[in-house]
Amino acid sequence: MERDTQIVHAGFRKRTESGPFLAGPQFSSTYTSPGEPSDNALTYGRFHNPTWTAWEEALRVLEGGEAITFASGMAAVDAVLGTVLRRGDAVVLAADCYYTVRRLAAG
């Protein structure tokens, strides 16, 4: 399949999978699941949901690498500042960036 075709179809369900042809946004914040909730990927909308799965797949194909979405901008900032960077690493931030980002970066 050519790259342009992959990009256009990224994030859509395969014809062999059940469900709607065009997956719309999932606005549920919680999900029901049979058995042990931890055995199901969909436990809470902020952790993982079908809308994000489709978006991540589309970004993965478009950018040619892994993609991770977050529930908020601050969640993404915390993931980078809290797990990717280490104390002493250099970070360049705009002087007028979001105040809480500057606070987190200051450590």
N, CA, C and O of each residue as an XYZ file, in Angstrom:
428
protein
N       0.855     -1.178      0.000
C       0.000      0.000      0.000
C       0.900      1.240      0.000
O       1.850      1.318      0.779
N       0.604      2.199     -0.865
C       1.410      3.410     -0.941
C       1.235      4.261      0.310
O       0.204      4.195      0.980
N       2.246      5.055      0.615
C       2.244      5.873      1.839
C       1.042      6.810      1.902
O       0.426      6.934      2.960
N       0.695      7.466      0.815
C      -0.464      8.371      0.824
C      -1.744      7.628      1.173
O      -2.580      8.141      1.918
N      -1.901      6.419      0.636
C      -3.082      5.606      0.939
C      -3.075      5.194      2.403
O      -4.122      5.206      3.051
N      -1.917      4.830      2.933
C      -1.809      4.476      4.346
C      -2.216      5.647      5.232
O      -2.936      5.460      6.212
N      -1.768      6.836      4.902
C      -2.076      8.023      5.703
C      -3.575      8.300      5.693
O      -4.159      8.590      6.737
N      -4.200      8.213      4.519
C      -5.637      8.479      4.413
C      -6.446      7.474      5.233
O      -7.471      7.834      5.812
N      -6.003      6.236      5.287
C      -6.750      5.182      5.975
C      -6.301      4.952      7.422
O      -6.903      4.146      8.131
N      -5.271      5.638      7.856
C      -4.736      5.421      9.206
C      -5.785      5.745     10.260
O      -6.468      6.767     10.181
N      -5.903      4.872     11.237
C      -6.835      5.089     12.333
C      -8.218      4.522     12.099
O      -9.004      4.430     13.041
N      -8.543      4.138     10.873
C      -9.841      3.542     10.581
C      -9.803      2.055     10.886
O      -8.746      1.427     10.808
N     -10.935      1.499     11.227
C     -11.016      0.058     11.471
C     -10.786     -0.698     10.171
O     -11.133     -0.237      9.083
N     -10.194     -1.867     10.320
C     -10.037     -2.743      9.164
C     -11.399     -3.360      8.835
O     -12.240     -3.505      9.723
N     -11.617     -3.713      7.609
C     -12.905     -4.282      7.205
C     -13.226     -5.569      7.948
O     -14.397     -5.932      8.061
N     -12.229     -6.258      8.452
C     -12.457     -7.515      9.164
C     -12.852     -7.288     10.626
O     -13.255     -8.233     11.304
N     -12.743     -6.049     11.124
C     -13.104     -5.741     12.507
C     -14.543     -5.270     12.572
O     -15.019     -4.584     11.668
N     -15.232     -5.636     13.637
C     -16.615     -5.179     13.781
C     -16.633     -3.753     14.314
O     -15.655     -3.277     14.890
N     -17.746     -3.092     14.115
C     -17.891     -1.723     14.597
C     -18.289     -0.797     13.469
O     -18.416     -1.225     12.322
N     -18.486      0.465     13.787
C     -18.909      1.419     12.763
C     -17.823      1.622     11.712
O     -16.632      1.491     11.997
N     -18.251      1.943     10.499
C     -17.298      2.179      9.410
C     -16.407      3.370      9.745
O     -15.183      3.289      9.637
N     -17.027      4.473     10.151
C     -16.275      5.656     10.568
C     -16.406      5.802     12.077
O     -17.491      6.088     12.585
N     -15.335      5.611     12.773
C     -15.372      5.715     14.230
C     -15.449      7.181     14.638
O     -14.547      7.965     14.344
N     -16.521      7.539     15.311
C     -16.653      8.900     15.793
C     -15.958      9.066     17.133
O     -15.465      8.091     17.700
N     -15.913     10.279     17.641
C     -15.268     10.485     18.939
C     -16.024      9.779     20.059
O     -17.254      9.739     20.057
N     -15.293      9.232     21.002
C     -15.863      8.554     22.164
C     -15.794      9.519     23.347
O     -14.706      9.854     23.815
N     -16.935      9.955     23.820
C     -16.953     10.939     24.891
C     -17.113     10.327     26.283
O     -17.187     11.058     27.271
N     -17.169      9.004     26.374
C     -17.310      8.345     27.678
C     -16.054      8.549     28.508
O     -14.941      8.502     27.984
N     -16.232      8.771     29.788
C     -15.063      8.886     30.654
C     -14.759      7.571     31.348
O     -13.622      7.338     31.759
N     -15.766      6.702     31.485
C     -15.546      5.387     32.073
C     -16.161      4.332     31.172
O     -17.048      4.629     30.372
N     -15.693      3.105     31.302
C     -16.159      2.017     30.460
C     -16.522      0.827     31.329
O     -15.919      0.607     32.380
N     -17.502      0.067     30.892
C     -17.813     -1.181     31.579
C     -17.076     -2.300     30.868
O     -16.882     -2.253     29.654
N     -16.667     -3.305     31.625
C     -15.994     -4.439     31.021
C     -16.283     -5.676     31.856
O     -16.357     -5.602     33.082
N     -16.447     -6.810     31.191
C     -16.700     -8.041     31.945
C     -15.429     -8.493     32.654
O     -14.322     -8.257     32.169
N     -15.591     -9.137     33.794
C     -14.434     -9.683     34.503
C     -13.592     -8.613     35.167
O     -14.111     -7.594     35.625
N     -12.303     -8.845     35.218
C     -11.353     -7.941     35.871
C     -11.110     -6.712     34.991
O     -10.655     -6.856     33.856
N     -11.402     -5.511     35.489
C     -11.207     -4.311     34.671
C      -9.791     -4.150     34.137
O      -9.606     -3.642     33.031
N      -8.796     -4.570     34.898
C      -7.412     -4.399     34.446
C      -7.086     -5.276     33.233
O      -6.059     -5.073     32.585
N      -7.953     -6.252     32.920
C      -7.743     -7.094     31.745
C      -8.241     -6.433     30.466
O      -8.005     -6.952     29.375
N      -8.920     -5.307     30.580
C      -9.488     -4.604     29.434
C      -8.731     -3.299     29.221
O      -8.463     -2.571     30.177
N      -8.388     -3.001     27.971
C      -7.649     -1.766     27.670
C      -8.477     -0.525     27.976
O      -7.918      0.507     28.348
N      -9.798     -0.603     27.826
C     -10.646      0.561     28.041
C     -11.204      0.542     29.458
O     -12.236     -0.077     29.718
N     -10.527      1.213     30.358
C     -10.989      1.265     31.742
C     -11.443      2.666     32.122
O     -12.354      2.824     32.935
N     -10.815      3.683     31.541
C     -11.150      5.061     31.866
C     -10.690      5.929     30.712
O      -9.570      5.773     30.225
N     -11.541      6.841     30.270
C     -11.271      7.622     29.075
C      -9.993      8.424     29.079
O      -9.429      8.688     28.017
N      -9.520      8.818     30.250
C      -8.280      9.593     30.298
C      -7.042      8.728     30.123
O      -5.970      9.243     29.804
N      -7.172      7.427     30.325
C      -6.026      6.541     30.173
C      -5.909      6.015     28.755
O      -4.808      5.912     28.214
N      -7.043      5.682     28.151
C      -7.037      5.066     26.828
C      -8.470      5.039     26.317
O      -9.377      4.670     27.063
N      -8.694      5.415     25.077
C     -10.034      5.319     24.513
C      -9.948      5.161     22.998
O      -8.905      5.436     22.406
N     -11.039      4.718     22.364
C     -11.004      4.443     20.922
C     -10.647      5.661     20.066
O     -10.008      5.514     19.024
N     -11.047      6.846     20.487
C     -10.716      8.051     19.724
C      -9.208      8.262     19.711
O      -8.623      8.547     18.665
N      -8.590      8.123     20.859
C      -7.130      8.288     20.936
C      -6.411      7.211     20.147
O      -5.405      7.485     19.493
N      -6.924      5.972     20.206
C      -6.297      4.877     19.476
C      -6.259      5.198     17.981
O      -5.230      5.009     17.332
N      -7.366      5.676     17.441
C      -7.422      6.033     16.017
C      -6.485      7.198     15.715
O      -5.791      7.182     14.698
N      -6.456      8.190     16.571
C      -5.592      9.370     16.385
C      -4.118      8.960     16.452
O      -3.315      9.391     15.623
N      -3.763      8.132     17.433
C      -2.380      7.675     17.557
C      -1.954      6.869     16.335
O      -0.828      7.010     15.857
N      -2.854      6.021     15.828
C      -2.533      5.233     14.639
C      -2.324      6.138     13.432
O      -1.397      5.924     12.651
N      -3.172      7.141     13.273
C      -3.016      8.079     12.158
C      -1.692      8.835     12.265
O      -0.987      8.989     11.268
N      -1.351      9.305     13.458
C      -0.074     10.005     13.651
C       1.115      9.078     13.423
O       2.122      9.477     12.839
N       0.986      7.828     13.895
C       2.067      6.860     13.717
C       2.380      6.673     12.233
O       3.542      6.677     11.828
N       1.338      6.509     11.438
C       1.525      6.315     10.000
C       2.065      7.593      9.359
O       2.997      7.540      8.558
N       1.491      8.720      9.705
C       1.905      9.992      9.114
C       3.348     10.332      9.441
O       4.096     10.767      8.566
N       3.746     10.139     10.693
C       5.086     10.532     11.131
C       6.108      9.408     11.018
O       7.311      9.660     11.085
N       5.643      8.161     10.846
C       6.566      7.052     10.697
C       7.218      6.613     11.995
O       8.345      6.118     11.978
N       6.535      6.781     13.119
C       7.072      6.360     14.417
C       5.943      6.152     15.398
O       4.774      6.144     15.010
N       6.275      5.985     16.658
C       5.258      5.810     17.681
C       4.613      7.138     18.031
O       5.236      8.192     17.895
N       3.361      7.091     18.481
C       2.639      8.305     18.885
C       1.885      8.012     20.173
O       1.293      6.945     20.329
N       1.912      8.955     21.079
C       1.202      8.830     22.350
C       0.390     10.095     22.550
O       0.909     11.200     22.393
N      -0.884      9.940     22.896
C      -1.716     11.095     23.189
C      -1.916     11.212     24.695
O      -1.776     10.236     25.432
N      -2.242     12.409     25.133
C      -2.433     12.692     26.546
C      -3.779     13.359     26.769
O      -4.354     13.942     25.851
N      -4.276     13.268     27.998
C      -5.575     13.839     28.341
C      -5.536     15.362     28.352
O      -6.576     16.006     28.212
N      -4.362     15.940     28.513
C      -4.251     17.399     28.549
C      -2.829     17.803     28.185
O      -1.916     16.978     28.156
N      -2.669     19.070     27.913
C      -1.334     19.594     27.635
C      -0.407     19.446     28.831
O       0.776     19.144     28.676
N      -0.948     19.660     30.025
C      -0.122     19.531     31.226
C       0.296     18.084     31.455
O       1.387     17.837     31.971
N      -0.542     17.127     31.085
C      -0.152     15.720     31.196
C       1.030     15.437     30.278
O       1.954     14.720     30.662
N       1.009     15.990     29.072
C       2.116     15.812     28.138
C       3.381     16.482     28.665
O       4.467     15.906     28.600
N       3.238     17.690     29.183
C       4.387     18.416     29.742
C       4.989     17.637     30.902
O       6.208     17.490     30.988
N       4.139     17.137     31.796
C       4.628     16.381     32.946
C       5.332     15.102     32.503
O       6.336     14.709     33.098
N       4.812     14.448     31.463
C       5.453     13.229     30.966
C       6.863     13.527     30.467
O       7.790     12.759     30.726
N       7.024     14.631     29.757
C       8.346     14.984     29.235
C       9.270     15.452     30.356
O      10.396     14.973     30.486
N       8.783     16.389     31.159
C       9.634     16.931     32.222
C       9.894     15.908     33.324
O      10.958     15.919     33.943
N       8.932     15.030     33.570
C       9.070     14.089     34.672
C       9.726     12.768     34.337
O      10.246     12.095     35.227
N       9.713     12.377     33.061
C      10.266     11.061     32.729
C      11.355     11.096     31.665
O      12.247     10.247     31.675
N      11.302     12.047     30.758
C      12.282     12.087     29.673
C      13.528     12.860     30.103
O      14.656     12.404     29.913
N      13.303     14.026     30.678
C      14.427     14.860     31.099
C      14.895     14.473     32.496
O      14.117     13.961     33.301
N      16.146     14.716     32.770
C      16.727     14.446     34.085
C      17.218     15.760     34.692
O      17.500     16.718     33.972
N      17.317     15.796     36.011
C      17.807     16.985     36.696
C      19.156     17.374     36.097
O      20.047     16.538     35.946
N      19.290     18.640     35.764
C      20.514     19.142     35.154
C      20.440     19.269     33.647
O      21.285     19.934     33.048
N      19.434     18.637     33.003
C      19.265     18.794     31.556
C      18.862     20.232     31.255
O      18.202     20.884     32.064
N      19.264     20.719     30.088
C      18.909     22.078     29.678
C      17.546     22.079     28.987
O      17.269     21.228     28.141
N      16.706     23.037     29.354
C      15.396     23.211     28.739
C      15.265     24.681     28.348
O      15.543     25.569     29.154
N      14.847     24.931     27.125
C      14.618     26.295     26.665
C      13.117     26.522     26.594
O      12.416     25.827     25.858
N      12.621     27.487     27.354
C      11.201     27.822     27.376
C      11.024     29.298     27.078
O      11.866     30.121     27.438
N       9.934     29.625     26.423
C       9.621     31.036     26.196
C       9.304     31.703     27.534
O       8.680     31.092     28.401
N       9.730     32.941     27.700
C       9.508     33.654     28.963
C       8.026     33.787     29.277
O       7.651     33.888     30.445
N       7.175     33.787     28.251
C       5.742     33.959     28.487
C       4.968     32.643     28.337
O       3.756     32.665     28.125
N       5.662     31.485     28.444
C       4.943     30.214     28.348
C       4.092     30.022     29.601
O       4.201     30.786     30.560
N       3.262     29.017     29.582
C       2.340     28.742     30.668
C       3.100     28.676     31.996
O       4.107     27.978     32.106
N       2.621     29.393     32.981
C       3.312     29.537     34.260
C       3.615     28.194     34.913
O       4.711     27.998     35.437
N       2.659     27.266     34.889
C       2.866     25.987     35.548
C       3.964     25.173     34.863
O       4.662     24.400     35.520
N       4.121     25.340     33.555
C       5.212     24.667     32.853
C       6.541     25.194     33.373
O       7.459     24.416     33.636
N       6.649     26.506     33.522
C       7.888     27.087     34.062
C       8.161     26.587     35.478
O       9.309     26.320     35.832
N       7.113     26.461     36.284
C       7.274     25.957     37.660
C       7.761     24.510     37.665
O       8.672     24.159     38.415
N       7.148     23.669     36.820
C       7.580     22.265     36.748
C       9.026     22.163     36.247
O       9.803     21.352     36.752
N       9.381     22.978     35.263
C      10.727     22.938     34.722
C      11.775     23.403     35.735
O      12.920     22.953     35.715
N      11.362     24.305     36.614
C      12.287     24.811     37.637
C      12.594     23.748     38.677
O      13.569     23.855     39.421
N      11.744     22.710     38.724
C      11.960     21.580     39.623
C      11.636     21.863     41.022
O      11.776     20.990     41.878
